[in-house]
């Protein structure tokens, strides 16, 4: 897989629009993440994008690797979605690093409509516009509890 499939080289930020992983994100999500990254920078926290948009082929590869690592499709599903259900493939999810950035987003993300969706993935954020006024919903334990991940 290459950057054209959504592979993110080290150090890419949400402002690096020349990479498909950034450029192919939902525009509203990208605006929200950029606003949050700017606010976090004011607090001395930097965001790096560890994953954004992914091609279906890249998502399939990640799933195959997860099955190999975790020993079964059922266990892999706790960490990696199928290409048909992945919010990365649709451009509706970002994975943010490092731990200081995910901690900042956990505390301030709702102000920007960004919510951690899975308890086991503190780096995975999605746009939830209602969070600005109402806070983020309780995260699912992992993707297997998310109705959107059911095929």
C-alpha contacts under 8 A as a table, 3 or more apart, distances in Angstrom:
res1	aa1	res2	aa2	distance
1	X	4	X	7.78
1	X	5	X	6.02
1	X	7	X	6.82
1	X	58	X	6.37
2	X	5	X	5.37
2	X	6	X	6.86
2	X	7	X	5.57
3	X	6	X	4.97
3	X	7	X	4.43
3	X	8	X	6.19
3	X	9	X	7.56
3	X	19	X	6.78
3	X	20	X	6.81
3	X	21	X	7.48
4	X	7	X	7.10
4	X	19	X	7.58
4	X	20	X	5.98
4	X	21	X	7.97
5	X	20	X	7.36
5	X	21	X	7.73
5	X	54	X	5.72
5	X	55	X	4.85
5	X	57	X	7.41
5	X	58	X	5.99
6	X	19	X	7.58
6	X	20	X	5.70
6	X	21	X	4.45
6	X	51	X	7.45
6	X	52	X	6.97
6	X	53	X	5.71
6	X	54	X	4.42
6	X	55	X	6.21
6	X	58	X	7.31
7	X	21	X	6.89
7	X	51	X	7.27
7	X	54	X	7.30
7	X	58	X	7.96
8	X	12	X	6.67
8	X	19	X	7.69
8	X	21	X	6.60
8	X	49	X	7.33
8	X	50	X	6.22
8	X	51	X	6.15
8	X	52	X	7.96
9	X	12	X	6.12
10	X	50	X	7.61
11	X	48	X	5.98
11	X	49	X	7.49
12	X	16	X	6.25
12	X	48	X	5.75
12	X	49	X	5.74
12	X	50	X	7.63
13	X	16	X	5.48
13	X	47	X	6.34
13	X	48	X	4.54
13	X	49	X	5.13
14	X	17	X	7.20
14	X	22	X	6.21
14	X	30	X	7.38
14	X	33	X	7.05
14	X	34	X	6.16
14	X	37	X	7.73
14	X	47	X	7.48
14	X	48	X	6.83
14	X	49	X	6.00
15	X	22	X	7.75
15	X	34	X	6.82
16	X	19	X	6.35
16	X	22	X	6.71
17	X	20	X	7.36
17	X	22	X	5.42
17	X	23	X	5.00
18	X	22	X	7.37
18	X	23	X	6.53
19	X	22	X	5.50
19	X	23	X	5.97
20	X	23	X	4.75
20	X	24	X	5.36
20	X	53	X	6.92
21	X	24	X	5.92
21	X	25	X	6.85
21	X	51	X	6.75
21	X	52	X	4.74
21	X	53	X	4.36
21	X	54	X	6.31
22	X	25	X	5.59
22	X	30	X	7.58
22	X	52	X	6.08
22	X	53	X	6.59
24	X	53	X	5.82
24	X	91	X	6.06
25	X	29	X	6.80
25	X	30	X	6.07
25	X	52	X	6.75
25	X	53	X	5.62
25	X	90	X	7.73
25	X	91	X	4.18
25	X	92	X	6.31
25	X	93	X	7.72
26	X	29	X	5.29
26	X	30	X	6.17
26	X	90	X	7.86
26	X	91	X	5.26
26	X	92	X	5.73
27	X	30	X	5.04
27	X	31	X	6.14
28	X	31	X	5.17
28	X	32	X	6.23
28	X	127	X	7.84
29	X	32	X	5.13
29	X	33	X	6.12
29	X	92	X	6.74
29	X	93	X	7.73
29	X	126	X	7.29
29	X	127	X	5.59
30	X	33	X	5.15
30	X	34	X	6.05
31	X	34	X	5.15
31	X	35	X	6.15
32	X	35	X	5.12
32	X	36	X	6.16
32	X	112	X	5.74
32	X	113	X	6.85
32	X	114	X	7.17
32	X	127	X	7.55
33	X	36	X	5.01
33	X	37	X	5.98
33	X	112	X	7.57
33	X	114	X	7.42
34	X	37	X	4.95
34	X	38	X	6.13
35	X	38	X	5.18
35	X	39	X	6.29
35	X	112	X	7.13
36	X	39	X	5.07
36	X	40	X	5.99
36	X	105	X	7.78
36	X	109	X	6.93
36	X	112	X	6.12
37	X	40	X	4.99
37	X	41	X	6.05
37	X	46	X	6.86
37	X	47	X	5.99
38	X	41	X	5.11
38	X	42	X	6.52
39	X	42	X	5.17
39	X	43	X	6.80
40	X	43	X	5.03
40	X	44	X	6.39
40	X	45	X	5.04
40	X	46	X	6.56
40	X	47	X	7.82
40	X	101	X	7.66
40	X	104	X	7.01
41	X	44	X	4.77
41	X	45	X	4.84
41	X	46	X	5.56
42	X	45	X	7.32
45	X	100	X	6.66
45	X	101	X	6.06
45	X	104	X	7.57
46	X	100	X	7.97
46	X	101	X	6.27
47	X	96	X	6.39
47	X	97	X	6.00
47	X	98	X	6.88
47	X	101	X	5.57
48	X	96	X	5.79
48	X	97	X	5.22
48	X	98	X	6.85
49	X	52	X	6.85
49	X	94	X	7.17
49	X	95	X	6.11
49	X	96	X	4.93
49	X	97	X	6.31
50	X	94	X	7.77
50	X	95	X	5.40
50	X	96	X	5.57
50	X	97	X	6.16
51	X	54	X	7.75
51	X	88	X	7.94
51	X	94	X	5.77
51	X	95	X	4.90
51	X	96	X	7.15
52	X	88	X	5.89
52	X	91	X	6.72
52	X	93	X	6.19
52	X	94	X	4.51
52	X	95	X	6.26
53	X	88	X	4.80
53	X	89	X	5.55
53	X	90	X	6.89
53	X	91	X	4.62
53	X	92	X	7.55
53	X	93	X	7.30
53	X	94	X	7.45
54	X	58	X	6.09
54	X	59	X	6.30
54	X	88	X	5.53
54	X	89	X	4.80
54	X	90	X	7.89
54	X	91	X	7.37
55	X	58	X	5.20
55	X	59	X	6.28
55	X	89	X	5.69
56	X	59	X	5.02
56	X	60	X	6.10
56	X	83	X	4.98
56	X	84	X	7.75
56	X	89	X	6.04
57	X	60	X	5.07
57	X	61	X	6.25
57	X	83	X	7.59
58	X	61	X	5.02
58	X	62	X	6.25
59	X	62	X	5.08
59	X	63	X	6.22
59	X	81	X	7.65
59	X	82	X	6.74
59	X	83	X	5.37
59	X	86	X	7.67
59	X	89	X	7.15
60	X	63	X	5.07
60	X	64	X	6.22
60	X	82	X	6.51
60	X	83	X	5.90
61	X	64	X	5.10
61	X	65	X	6.20
62	X	65	X	5.07
62	X	66	X	6.13
62	X	80	X	7.00
63	X	66	X	4.99
63	X	67	X	6.20
63	X	76	X	6.99
63	X	77	X	7.97
63	X	80	X	5.64
63	X	81	X	6.83
63	X	82	X	6.66
64	X	67	X	5.16
64	X	68	X	6.31
65	X	68	X	5.09
65	X	69	X	6.11
66	X	69	X	4.91
66	X	70	X	5.81
66	X	71	X	7.89
66	X	76	X	5.10
66	X	79	X	7.54
66	X	80	X	6.87
67	X	70	X	5.29
67	X	71	X	5.36
67	X	72	X	5.11
67	X	73	X	5.32
67	X	75	X	7.39
67	X	76	X	5.10
68	X	71	X	5.38
68	X	72	X	7.26
69	X	76	X	7.85
70	X	73	X	7.96
70	X	75	X	5.93
70	X	76	X	5.71
71	X	75	X	7.08
71	X	76	X	7.53
72	X	75	X	5.41
72	X	76	X	6.13
73	X	76	X	5.00
73	X	77	X	6.03
74	X	77	X	5.27
74	X	78	X	7.18
75	X	78	X	5.54
75	X	79	X	7.67
76	X	79	X	5.53
76	X	80	X	5.99
77	X	80	X	5.19
77	X	81	X	5.85
77	X	143	X	6.83
77	X	144	X	6.26
78	X	81	X	7.96
78	X	142	X	5.55
78	X	143	X	5.38
78	X	144	X	5.58
79	X	121	X	7.91
79	X	142	X	7.28
79	X	143	X	6.77
80	X	86	X	7.91
80	X	143	X	7.83
81	X	84	X	7.94
81	X	85	X	6.06
81	X	86	X	5.05
81	X	143	X	7.45
81	X	149	X	6.89
82	X	85	X	5.36
82	X	86	X	5.72
83	X	86	X	5.34
83	X	89	X	6.40
84	X	89	X	7.90
85	X	89	X	7.95
85	X	148	X	6.85
85	X	149	X	5.40
85	X	150	X	7.61
85	X	151	X	7.40
86	X	89	X	5.40
86	X	90	X	6.86
86	X	149	X	7.43
87	X	90	X	5.17
87	X	91	X	6.12
87	X	92	X	5.00
87	X	93	X	5.36
88	X	91	X	4.91
88	X	92	X	5.77
88	X	93	X	5.07
88	X	94	X	6.94
89	X	92	X	7.64
91	X	94	X	7.99
92	X	126	X	6.30
92	X	127	X	7.28
93	X	124	X	6.87
93	X	125	X	5.80
93	X	126	X	4.81
93	X	127	X	7.49
94	X	123	X	7.94
94	X	124	X	5.77
94	X	125	X	5.45
94	X	126	X	6.59
95	X	123	X	4.99
95	X	124	X	4.45
95	X	125	X	6.26
96	X	101	X	6.94
96	X	102	X	6.42
96	X	123	X	5.09
96	X	124	X	6.63
96	X	125	X	7.59
97	X	100	X	7.57
97	X	101	X	5.79
97	X	102	X	6.22
97	X	123	X	6.42
98	X	101	X	5.29
98	X	102	X	6.42
99	X	102	X	5.08
99	X	103	X	6.02
99	X	123	X	7.97
100	X	103	X	5.07
100	X	104	X	6.10
101	X	104	X	4.99
101	X	105	X	6.14
102	X	105	X	4.99
102	X	106	X	6.00
102	X	122	X	6.43
102	X	123	X	5.69
103	X	106	X	5.03
103	X	107	X	6.40
104	X	107	X	5.24
104	X	108	X	5.92
104	X	109	X	7.35
105	X	108	X	4.99
105	X	109	X	4.29
105	X	110	X	7.84
105	X	114	X	7.54
105	X	115	X	7.82
106	X	109	X	5.77
106	X	110	X	7.92
106	X	115	X	7.37
106	X	116	X	6.86
106	X	122	X	7.98
107	X	110	X	7.68
108	X	111	X	5.65
108	X	112	X	7.41
109	X	112	X	5.34
109	X	113	X	6.23
109	X	114	X	4.66
109	X	115	X	5.99
110	X	113	X	4.65
110	X	114	X	5.16
110	X	115	X	5.99
110	X	128	X	7.94
110	X	131	X	5.05
110	X	132	X	5.33
110	X	135	X	5.53
110	X	136	X	5.87
111	X	114	X	7.44
111	X	131	X	7.03
111	X	132	X	4.83
111	X	133	X	7.93
111	X	135	X	7.82
112	X	129	X	7.73
112	X	131	X	7.78
112	X	132	X	6.11
113	X	127	X	5.54
113	X	128	X	4.93
113	X	129	X	4.56
113	X	130	X	6.67
113	X	131	X	5.04
113	X	132	X	5.12
113	X	136	X	7.91
114	X	125	X	6.05
114	X	126	X	5.60
114	X	127	X	4.77
114	X	128	X	5.80
114	X	129	X	7.52
114	X	131	X	7.28
114	X	136	X	7.78
115	X	125	X	5.23
115	X	126	X	5.55
115	X	127	X	6.41
115	X	128	X	6.39
115	X	131	X	7.54
115	X	136	X	5.63
115	X	137	X	7.76
116	X	119	X	7.44
116	X	121	X	7.67
116	X	122	X	6.33
116	X	123	X	7.33
116	X	124	X	5.80
116	X	125	X	4.63
116	X	126	X	6.69
116	X	136	X	7.82
116	X	139	X	6.45
117	X	121	X	7.77
117	X	124	X	6.69
117	X	125	X	6.17
117	X	126	X	6.78
117	X	138	X	7.71
117	X	139	X	4.67
117	X	140	X	6.17
118	X	121	X	5.26
118	X	122	X	6.96
118	X	124	X	7.13
118	X	139	X	4.94
118	X	140	X	4.85
118	X	141	X	5.60
118	X	142	X	4.97
118	X	143	X	6.50
119	X	122	X	6.40
119	X	139	X	5.55
119	X	140	X	5.97
119	X	141	X	4.77
119	X	142	X	5.96
120	X	141	X	6.27
120	X	142	X	5.64
121	X	124	X	5.60
121	X	142	X	7.47
122	X	125	X	7.99
128	X	131	X	5.56
128	X	132	X	7.97
128	X	136	X	7.33
129	X	132	X	6.02
130	X	133	X	5.75
130	X	134	X	5.97
130	X	135	X	7.22
130	X	136	X	7.85
131	X	134	X	4.82
131	X	135	X	4.05
131	X	136	X	4.84
131	X	137	X	7.66
132	X	135	X	6.03
140	X	143	X	6.84
140	X	145	X	5.89
140	X	146	X	6.26
141	X	145	X	6.51
142	X	145	X	5.85
142	X	146	X	7.25
143	X	146	X	5.11
143	X	149	X	6.53
144	X	147	X	7.81
144	X	149	X	6.65
144	X	150	X	7.64
145	X	149	X	7.89
146	X	149	X	5.57
146	X	150	X	7.37
147	X	150	X	5.50
